[in-house]
């Protein structure tokens, strides 16, 4: 299984931001059948160093992840979120299912 994790420091977010991101998450789940799991969640780690939000996603294969990266809904979500992202770090990893 392939995992893509994005930790973010966000600024200027409000209820409207969360509603829009929730709509994008729902679209990813509905439109991209090759995405195994997908969530936008608060980072509960006390060692998060200000990276308070995360996108957690899993795919059957790295190729499925690449398809997700190129998808219209992912590009739209990134464009919407970009002005709110103060810092970002990503982790891509593969595990045995």
Backbone as a printed PyTorch tensor [residue, N CA C, xyz], in Angstrom:
tensor([[[  0.8370,  -1.1550,   0.0000],
         [  0.0000,   0.0000,   0.0000],
         [  0.8960,   1.2370,   0.0000]],

        [[  0.4380,   2.2820,  -0.6810],
         [  1.1980,   3.5230,  -0.7840],
         [  0.4680,   4.6060,   0.0120]],

        [[  1.2190,   5.3550,   0.8160],
         [  0.6400,   6.3920,   1.6670],
         [  1.2240,   7.7550,   1.3000]],

        [[  0.3740,   8.7490,   1.2970],
         [  0.7660,  10.1370,   1.0460],
         [  0.2180,  10.9560,   2.2120]],

        [[  1.1170,  11.5670,   2.9740],
         [  0.7430,  12.3410,   4.1510],
         [  1.2940,  13.7480,   3.9820]],

        [[  0.4380,  14.7340,   4.1640],
         [  0.8460,  16.1290,   4.0510],
         [  0.5100,  16.8240,   5.3620]],

        [[  1.5280,  17.3400,   6.0350],
         [  1.3400,  18.1250,   7.2530],
         [  1.4300,  19.6030,   6.8880]],

        [[  0.5150,  20.4040,   7.4600],
         [  0.4430,  21.8130,   7.0850],
         [  0.3060,  22.7200,   8.2900]],

        [[  0.9410,  23.8830,   8.1720],
         [  0.6540,  25.0210,   9.0430],
         [ -0.2680,  25.9150,   8.2230]],

        [[ -1.4460,  26.1510,   8.7330],
         [ -2.4250,  26.9550,   8.0060],
         [ -2.6400,  28.2810,   8.7150]],

        [[ -2.9710,  29.3050,   7.9360],
         [ -3.2690,  30.6120,   8.5310],
         [ -4.5180,  31.1890,   7.8720]],

        [[ -5.2650,  31.9430,   8.6500],
         [ -6.4420,  32.6250,   8.1260],
         [ -7.6040,  31.7120,   7.7880]],

        [[ -7.6470,  30.5340,   8.3870],
         [ -8.7300,  29.6050,   8.0670],
         [ -9.9440,  29.8880,   8.9520]],

        [[-11.1210,  29.5900,   8.3950],
         [-12.3670,  29.8050,   9.1190],
         [-13.3450,  28.6950,   8.7530]],

        [[-14.5810,  28.8350,   9.1840],
         [-15.5890,  27.8070,   8.9160],
         [-15.8050,  27.6110,   7.4170]],

        [[-15.7540,  28.6850,   6.6470],
         [-15.9320,  28.5710,   5.1950],
         [-14.8040,  27.7460,   4.5770]],

        [[-13.5910,  27.9420,   5.0530],
         [-12.4590,  27.1450,   4.5770],
         [-12.7130,  25.6710,   4.8510]],

        [[-13.1150,  25.3440,   6.0690],
         [-13.3480,  23.9430,   6.4280],
         [-14.4820,  23.3310,   5.6060]],

        [[-15.5300,  24.0970,   5.3350],
         [-16.6240,  23.5860,   4.4910],
         [-16.1230,  23.2830,   3.0860]],

        [[-15.3100,  24.1820,   2.5270],
         [-14.8180,  23.9700,   1.1660],
         [-13.8750,  22.7740,   1.1060]],

        [[-12.9880,  22.6420,   2.0740],
         [-12.0760,  21.4950,   2.0910],
         [-12.8690,  20.2030,   2.2660]],

        [[-13.8830,  20.2050,   3.1160],
         [-14.7270,  19.0130,   3.2810],
         [-15.3960,  18.6370,   1.9620]],

        [[-15.7980,  19.6250,   1.1830],
         [-16.3970,  19.3470,  -0.1260],
         [-15.3710,  18.7210,  -1.0660]],

        [[-14.1410,  19.2050,  -1.0460],
         [-13.0930,  18.5920,  -1.8710],
         [-12.8070,  17.1600,  -1.4280]],

        [[-12.7440,  16.9290,  -0.1300],
         [-12.5060,  15.5720,   0.3780],
         [-13.6160,  14.6400,  -0.1010]],

        [[-14.8560,  15.0900,  -0.0280],
         [-15.9810,  14.2750,  -0.4960],
         [-15.8560,  13.9810,  -1.9880]],

        [[-15.4340,  14.9670,  -2.7610],
         [-15.2470,  14.7520,  -4.2020],
         [-14.1450,  13.7450,  -4.4770]],

        [[-13.0190,  13.8510,  -3.7660],
         [-11.9320,  12.8810,  -3.9560],
         [-12.4660,  11.4770,  -3.7200]],

        [[-13.1790,  11.2950,  -2.6230],
         [-13.7160,   9.9720,  -2.2870],
         [-14.7180,   9.4820,  -3.3280]],

        [[-15.5330,  10.3840,  -3.8670],
         [-16.5750,  10.0030,  -4.8250],
         [-16.0500,   9.8200,  -6.2450]],

        [[-15.0870,  10.6430,  -6.6450],
         [-14.6560,  10.6820,  -8.0430],
         [-13.4480,   9.8110,  -8.3510]],

        [[-12.6700,   9.4460,  -7.3380],
         [-11.4170,   8.7310,  -7.5820],
         [-11.4610,   7.3590,  -6.9110]],

        [[-11.9630,   6.3450,  -7.6060],
         [-12.1360,   5.0290,  -6.9880],
         [-10.8260,   4.3520,  -6.5930]],

        [[ -9.7240,   4.8120,  -7.1150],
         [ -8.4220,   4.2140,  -6.8030],
         [ -7.8130,   4.7910,  -5.5210]],

        [[ -8.4840,   5.7350,  -4.8880],
         [ -8.0500,   6.2550,  -3.5930],
         [ -8.6730,   5.3760,  -2.5090]],

        [[ -7.8370,   4.7060,  -1.7360],
         [ -8.3300,   3.7940,  -0.6830],
         [ -8.9110,   4.5390,   0.4990]],

        [[ -8.1970,   5.5330,   0.9760],
         [ -8.6970,   6.3450,   2.0880],
         [ -8.1840,   7.7700,   1.9160]],

        [[ -8.9710,   8.7210,   2.4320],
         [ -8.6260,  10.1260,   2.2410],
         [ -9.2880,  10.9380,   3.3430]],

        [[ -8.5090,  11.7460,   4.0490],
         [ -9.0620,  12.5550,   5.1340],
         [ -8.2400,  13.8160,   5.3350]],

        [[ -8.9140,  14.8750,   5.7450],
         [ -8.2930,  16.1170,   6.2000],
         [ -8.5930,  16.2000,   7.6850]],

        [[ -7.5530,  16.1630,   8.5100],
         [ -7.7490,  16.0160,   9.9540],
         [ -6.8110,  16.9360,  10.7360]],

        [[ -7.2120,  17.2860,  11.9700],
         [ -6.2760,  18.0120,  12.8290],
         [ -5.1760,  17.0700,  13.3060]],

        [[ -3.9720,  17.5980,  13.4070],
         [ -2.8380,  16.8400,  13.9330],
         [ -2.8980,  16.9250,  15.4530]],

        [[ -3.0740,  15.8050,  16.1020],
         [ -3.2220,  15.7830,  17.5600],
         [ -1.8880,  15.5980,  18.2910]],

        [[ -0.8010,  15.4660,  17.5640],
         [  0.5060,  15.2560,  18.2010],
         [  0.9530,  16.5180,  18.9310]],

        [[  1.4160,  16.3590,  20.1570],
         [  1.9340,  17.5180,  20.8880],
         [  3.3360,  17.8950,  20.4120]],

        [[  3.9050,  17.1080,  19.5320],
         [  5.2270,  17.3740,  18.9540],
         [  5.1140,  17.8720,  17.5100]],

        [[  3.9500,  18.3610,  17.1100],
         [  3.6810,  18.7320,  15.7250],
         [  4.3550,  19.9950,  15.2390]],

        [[  4.9770,  20.7500,  16.1400],
         [  5.7260,  21.9620,  15.7960],
         [  4.9300,  22.9280,  14.9200]],

        [[  3.6420,  23.0560,  15.2190],
         [  2.8110,  24.0030,  14.4810],
         [  2.1730,  23.4420,  13.2290]],

        [[  2.5300,  22.2370,  12.8570],
         [  1.8720,  21.5890,  11.7220],
         [  0.5740,  20.9880,  12.2600]],

        [[ -0.4630,  21.8050,  12.2650],
         [ -1.6980,  21.4780,  12.9750],
         [ -2.7260,  20.7120,  12.1520]],

        [[ -2.5340,  20.5960,  10.8570],
         [ -3.5030,  19.9290,   9.9810],
         [ -2.7860,  18.9600,   9.0630]],

        [[ -3.5080,  17.9180,   8.6440],
         [ -2.9080,  16.9040,   7.7740],
         [ -3.9210,  16.3800,   6.7670]],

        [[ -3.4160,  16.0460,   5.6020],
         [ -4.1550,  15.2260,   4.6440],
         [ -3.5240,  13.8450,   4.7260]],

        [[ -4.3410,  12.8530,   5.0520],
         [ -3.8940,  11.4600,   5.1320],
         [ -4.5520,  10.7030,   3.9980]],

        [[ -3.7400,  10.0710,   3.1580],
         [ -4.3180,   9.3250,   2.0430],
         [ -3.5500,   8.0400,   1.7970]],

        [[ -4.2810,   7.0450,   1.3260],
         [ -3.6890,   5.7380,   1.0210],
         [ -4.1930,   5.2630,  -0.3290]],

        [[ -3.3190,   4.5390,  -1.0120],
         [ -3.5890,   4.0480,  -2.3610],
         [ -3.0990,   2.6100,  -2.4580]],

        [[ -3.6700,   1.8590,  -3.3670],
         [ -3.1860,   0.4880,  -3.5630],
         [ -1.7470,   0.4920,  -4.0750]],

        [[ -1.4340,   1.4290,  -4.9800],
         [ -0.1120,   1.4640,  -5.6070],
         [  0.3870,   2.9060,  -5.7290]],

        [[  1.6740,   3.0420,  -5.9590],
         [  2.2440,   4.3630,  -6.2110],
         [  1.6660,   4.9670,  -7.4880]],

        [[  1.3730,   4.1300,  -8.4630],
         [  0.7700,   4.6110,  -9.7090],
         [ -0.6050,   5.2300,  -9.4450]],

        [[ -1.3760,   4.6330,  -8.5330],
         [ -2.6650,   5.2230,  -8.1640],
         [ -2.4600,   6.5910,  -7.5170]],

        [[ -1.4280,   6.7180,  -6.7010],
         [ -1.1010,   8.0190,  -6.1070],
         [ -0.7700,   9.0320,  -7.1980]],

        [[ -0.0060,   8.6100,  -8.1840],
         [  0.3480,   9.5120,  -9.2800],
         [ -0.9020,   9.9700, -10.0360]],

        [[ -1.8610,   9.0720, -10.2260],
         [ -3.1310,   9.4310, -10.8810],
         [ -3.8800,  10.4620, -10.0390]],

        [[ -3.9030,  10.2540,  -8.7420],
         [ -4.5360,  11.2140,  -7.8310],
         [ -3.8710,  12.5870,  -7.9600]],

        [[ -2.5380,  12.6230,  -7.9600],
         [ -1.8160,  13.8940,  -8.0600],
         [ -2.2030,  14.6610,  -9.3230]],

        [[ -2.4610,  13.9370, -10.4040],
         [ -2.7890,  14.5660, -11.6840],
         [ -4.2790,  14.8610, -11.8460]],

        [[ -5.1090,  14.4140, -10.9210],
         [ -6.5620,  14.5580, -11.0610],
         [ -6.9930,  16.0190, -10.9430]],

        [[ -8.0910,  16.3340, -11.6090],
         [ -8.6270,  17.6940, -11.5730],
         [ -9.0130,  18.1020, -10.1550]],

        [[ -9.6500,  17.2060,  -9.4170],
         [-10.0970,  17.5660,  -8.0680],
         [ -8.9070,  17.8500,  -7.1510]],

        [[ -7.8240,  17.1040,  -7.2870],
         [ -6.6450,  17.3790,  -6.4630],
         [ -6.0260,  18.7210,  -6.8340]],

        [[ -5.9290,  19.0020,  -8.1190],
         [ -5.3700,  20.2860,  -8.5520],
         [ -6.2300,  21.4520,  -8.0470]],

        [[ -7.5580,  21.2860,  -8.1070],
         [ -8.4590,  22.3370,  -7.6210],
         [ -8.3030,  22.5470,  -6.1140]],

        [[ -8.2180,  21.4450,  -5.3770],
         [ -8.0650,  21.5340,  -3.9220],
         [ -6.7570,  22.2360,  -3.5590]],

        [[ -5.6680,  21.8700,  -4.2250],
         [ -4.3730,  22.5090,  -3.9670],
         [ -4.4360,  24.0060,  -4.2500]],

        [[ -5.0550,  24.3790,  -5.3570],
         [ -5.1450,  25.7920,  -5.7170],
         [ -5.9640,  26.5690,  -4.6850]],

        [[ -7.0420,  25.9660,  -4.2020],
         [ -7.8580,  26.6270,  -3.1860],
         [ -7.0820,  26.7930,  -1.8790]],

        [[ -6.3900,  25.7470,  -1.4510],
         [ -5.7210,  25.7550,  -0.1540],
         [ -4.4200,  26.5610,  -0.1370]],

        [[ -3.7780,  26.7290,  -1.2740],
         [ -2.4470,  27.3450,  -1.3380],
         [ -2.3360,  28.6760,  -0.5880]],

        [[ -3.2800,  29.6030,  -0.7340],
         [ -3.1250,  30.8790,  -0.0230],
         [ -3.1780,  30.7580,   1.5040]],

        [[ -3.6930,  29.6560,   2.0080],
         [ -3.8270,  29.4560,   3.4530],
         [ -2.6460,  28.6860,   4.0530]],

        [[ -1.7770,  28.1430,   3.2110],
         [ -0.6920,  27.2830,   3.6850],
         [  0.5460,  28.1230,   3.9860]],

        [[  0.9000,  28.1900,   5.2740],
         [  2.1010,  28.9120,   5.6900],
         [  3.3380,  28.0360,   5.5470]],

        [[  3.1770,  26.7340,   5.7480],
         [  4.2740,  25.7690,   5.6040],
         [  3.6680,  24.3980,   5.3610]],

        [[  4.4430,  23.5600,   4.6930],
         [  3.9530,  22.2360,   4.3130],
         [  5.1200,  21.2690,   4.2640]],

        [[  4.8660,  20.0570,   4.6970],
         [  5.8400,  18.9810,   4.5470],
         [  5.0750,  17.7260,   4.1520]],

        [[  5.6270,  16.9730,   3.2140],
         [  4.9580,  15.7690,   2.7160],
         [  5.7990,  14.5390,   2.9990]],

        [[  5.1110,  13.4340,   3.1740],
         [  5.7520,  12.1310,   3.3400],
         [  5.0460,  11.1450,   2.4240]],

        [[  5.7920,  10.5000,   1.5600],
         [  5.2900,   9.4130,   0.7240],
         [  6.0080,   8.1470,   1.1570]],

        [[  5.2450,   7.0900,   1.4140],
         [  5.8460,   5.8510,   1.9010],
         [  5.0380,   4.6580,   1.4220]],

        [[  5.7330,   3.5500,   1.2870],
         [  5.0740,   2.3130,   0.8810],
         [  5.1890,   1.2980,   2.0090]],

        [[  4.0880,   0.6010,   2.2710],
         [  4.0770,  -0.4620,   3.2680],
         [  3.5070,  -1.7200,   2.6290]],

        [[  3.7990,  -2.8260,   3.2400],
         [  3.1920,  -4.0760,   2.7860],
         [  1.7910,  -4.1560,   3.3680]],

        [[  0.8450,  -4.4800,   2.5240],
         [ -0.5610,  -4.5420,   2.9780],
         [ -0.7870,  -5.7320,   3.8780]]])
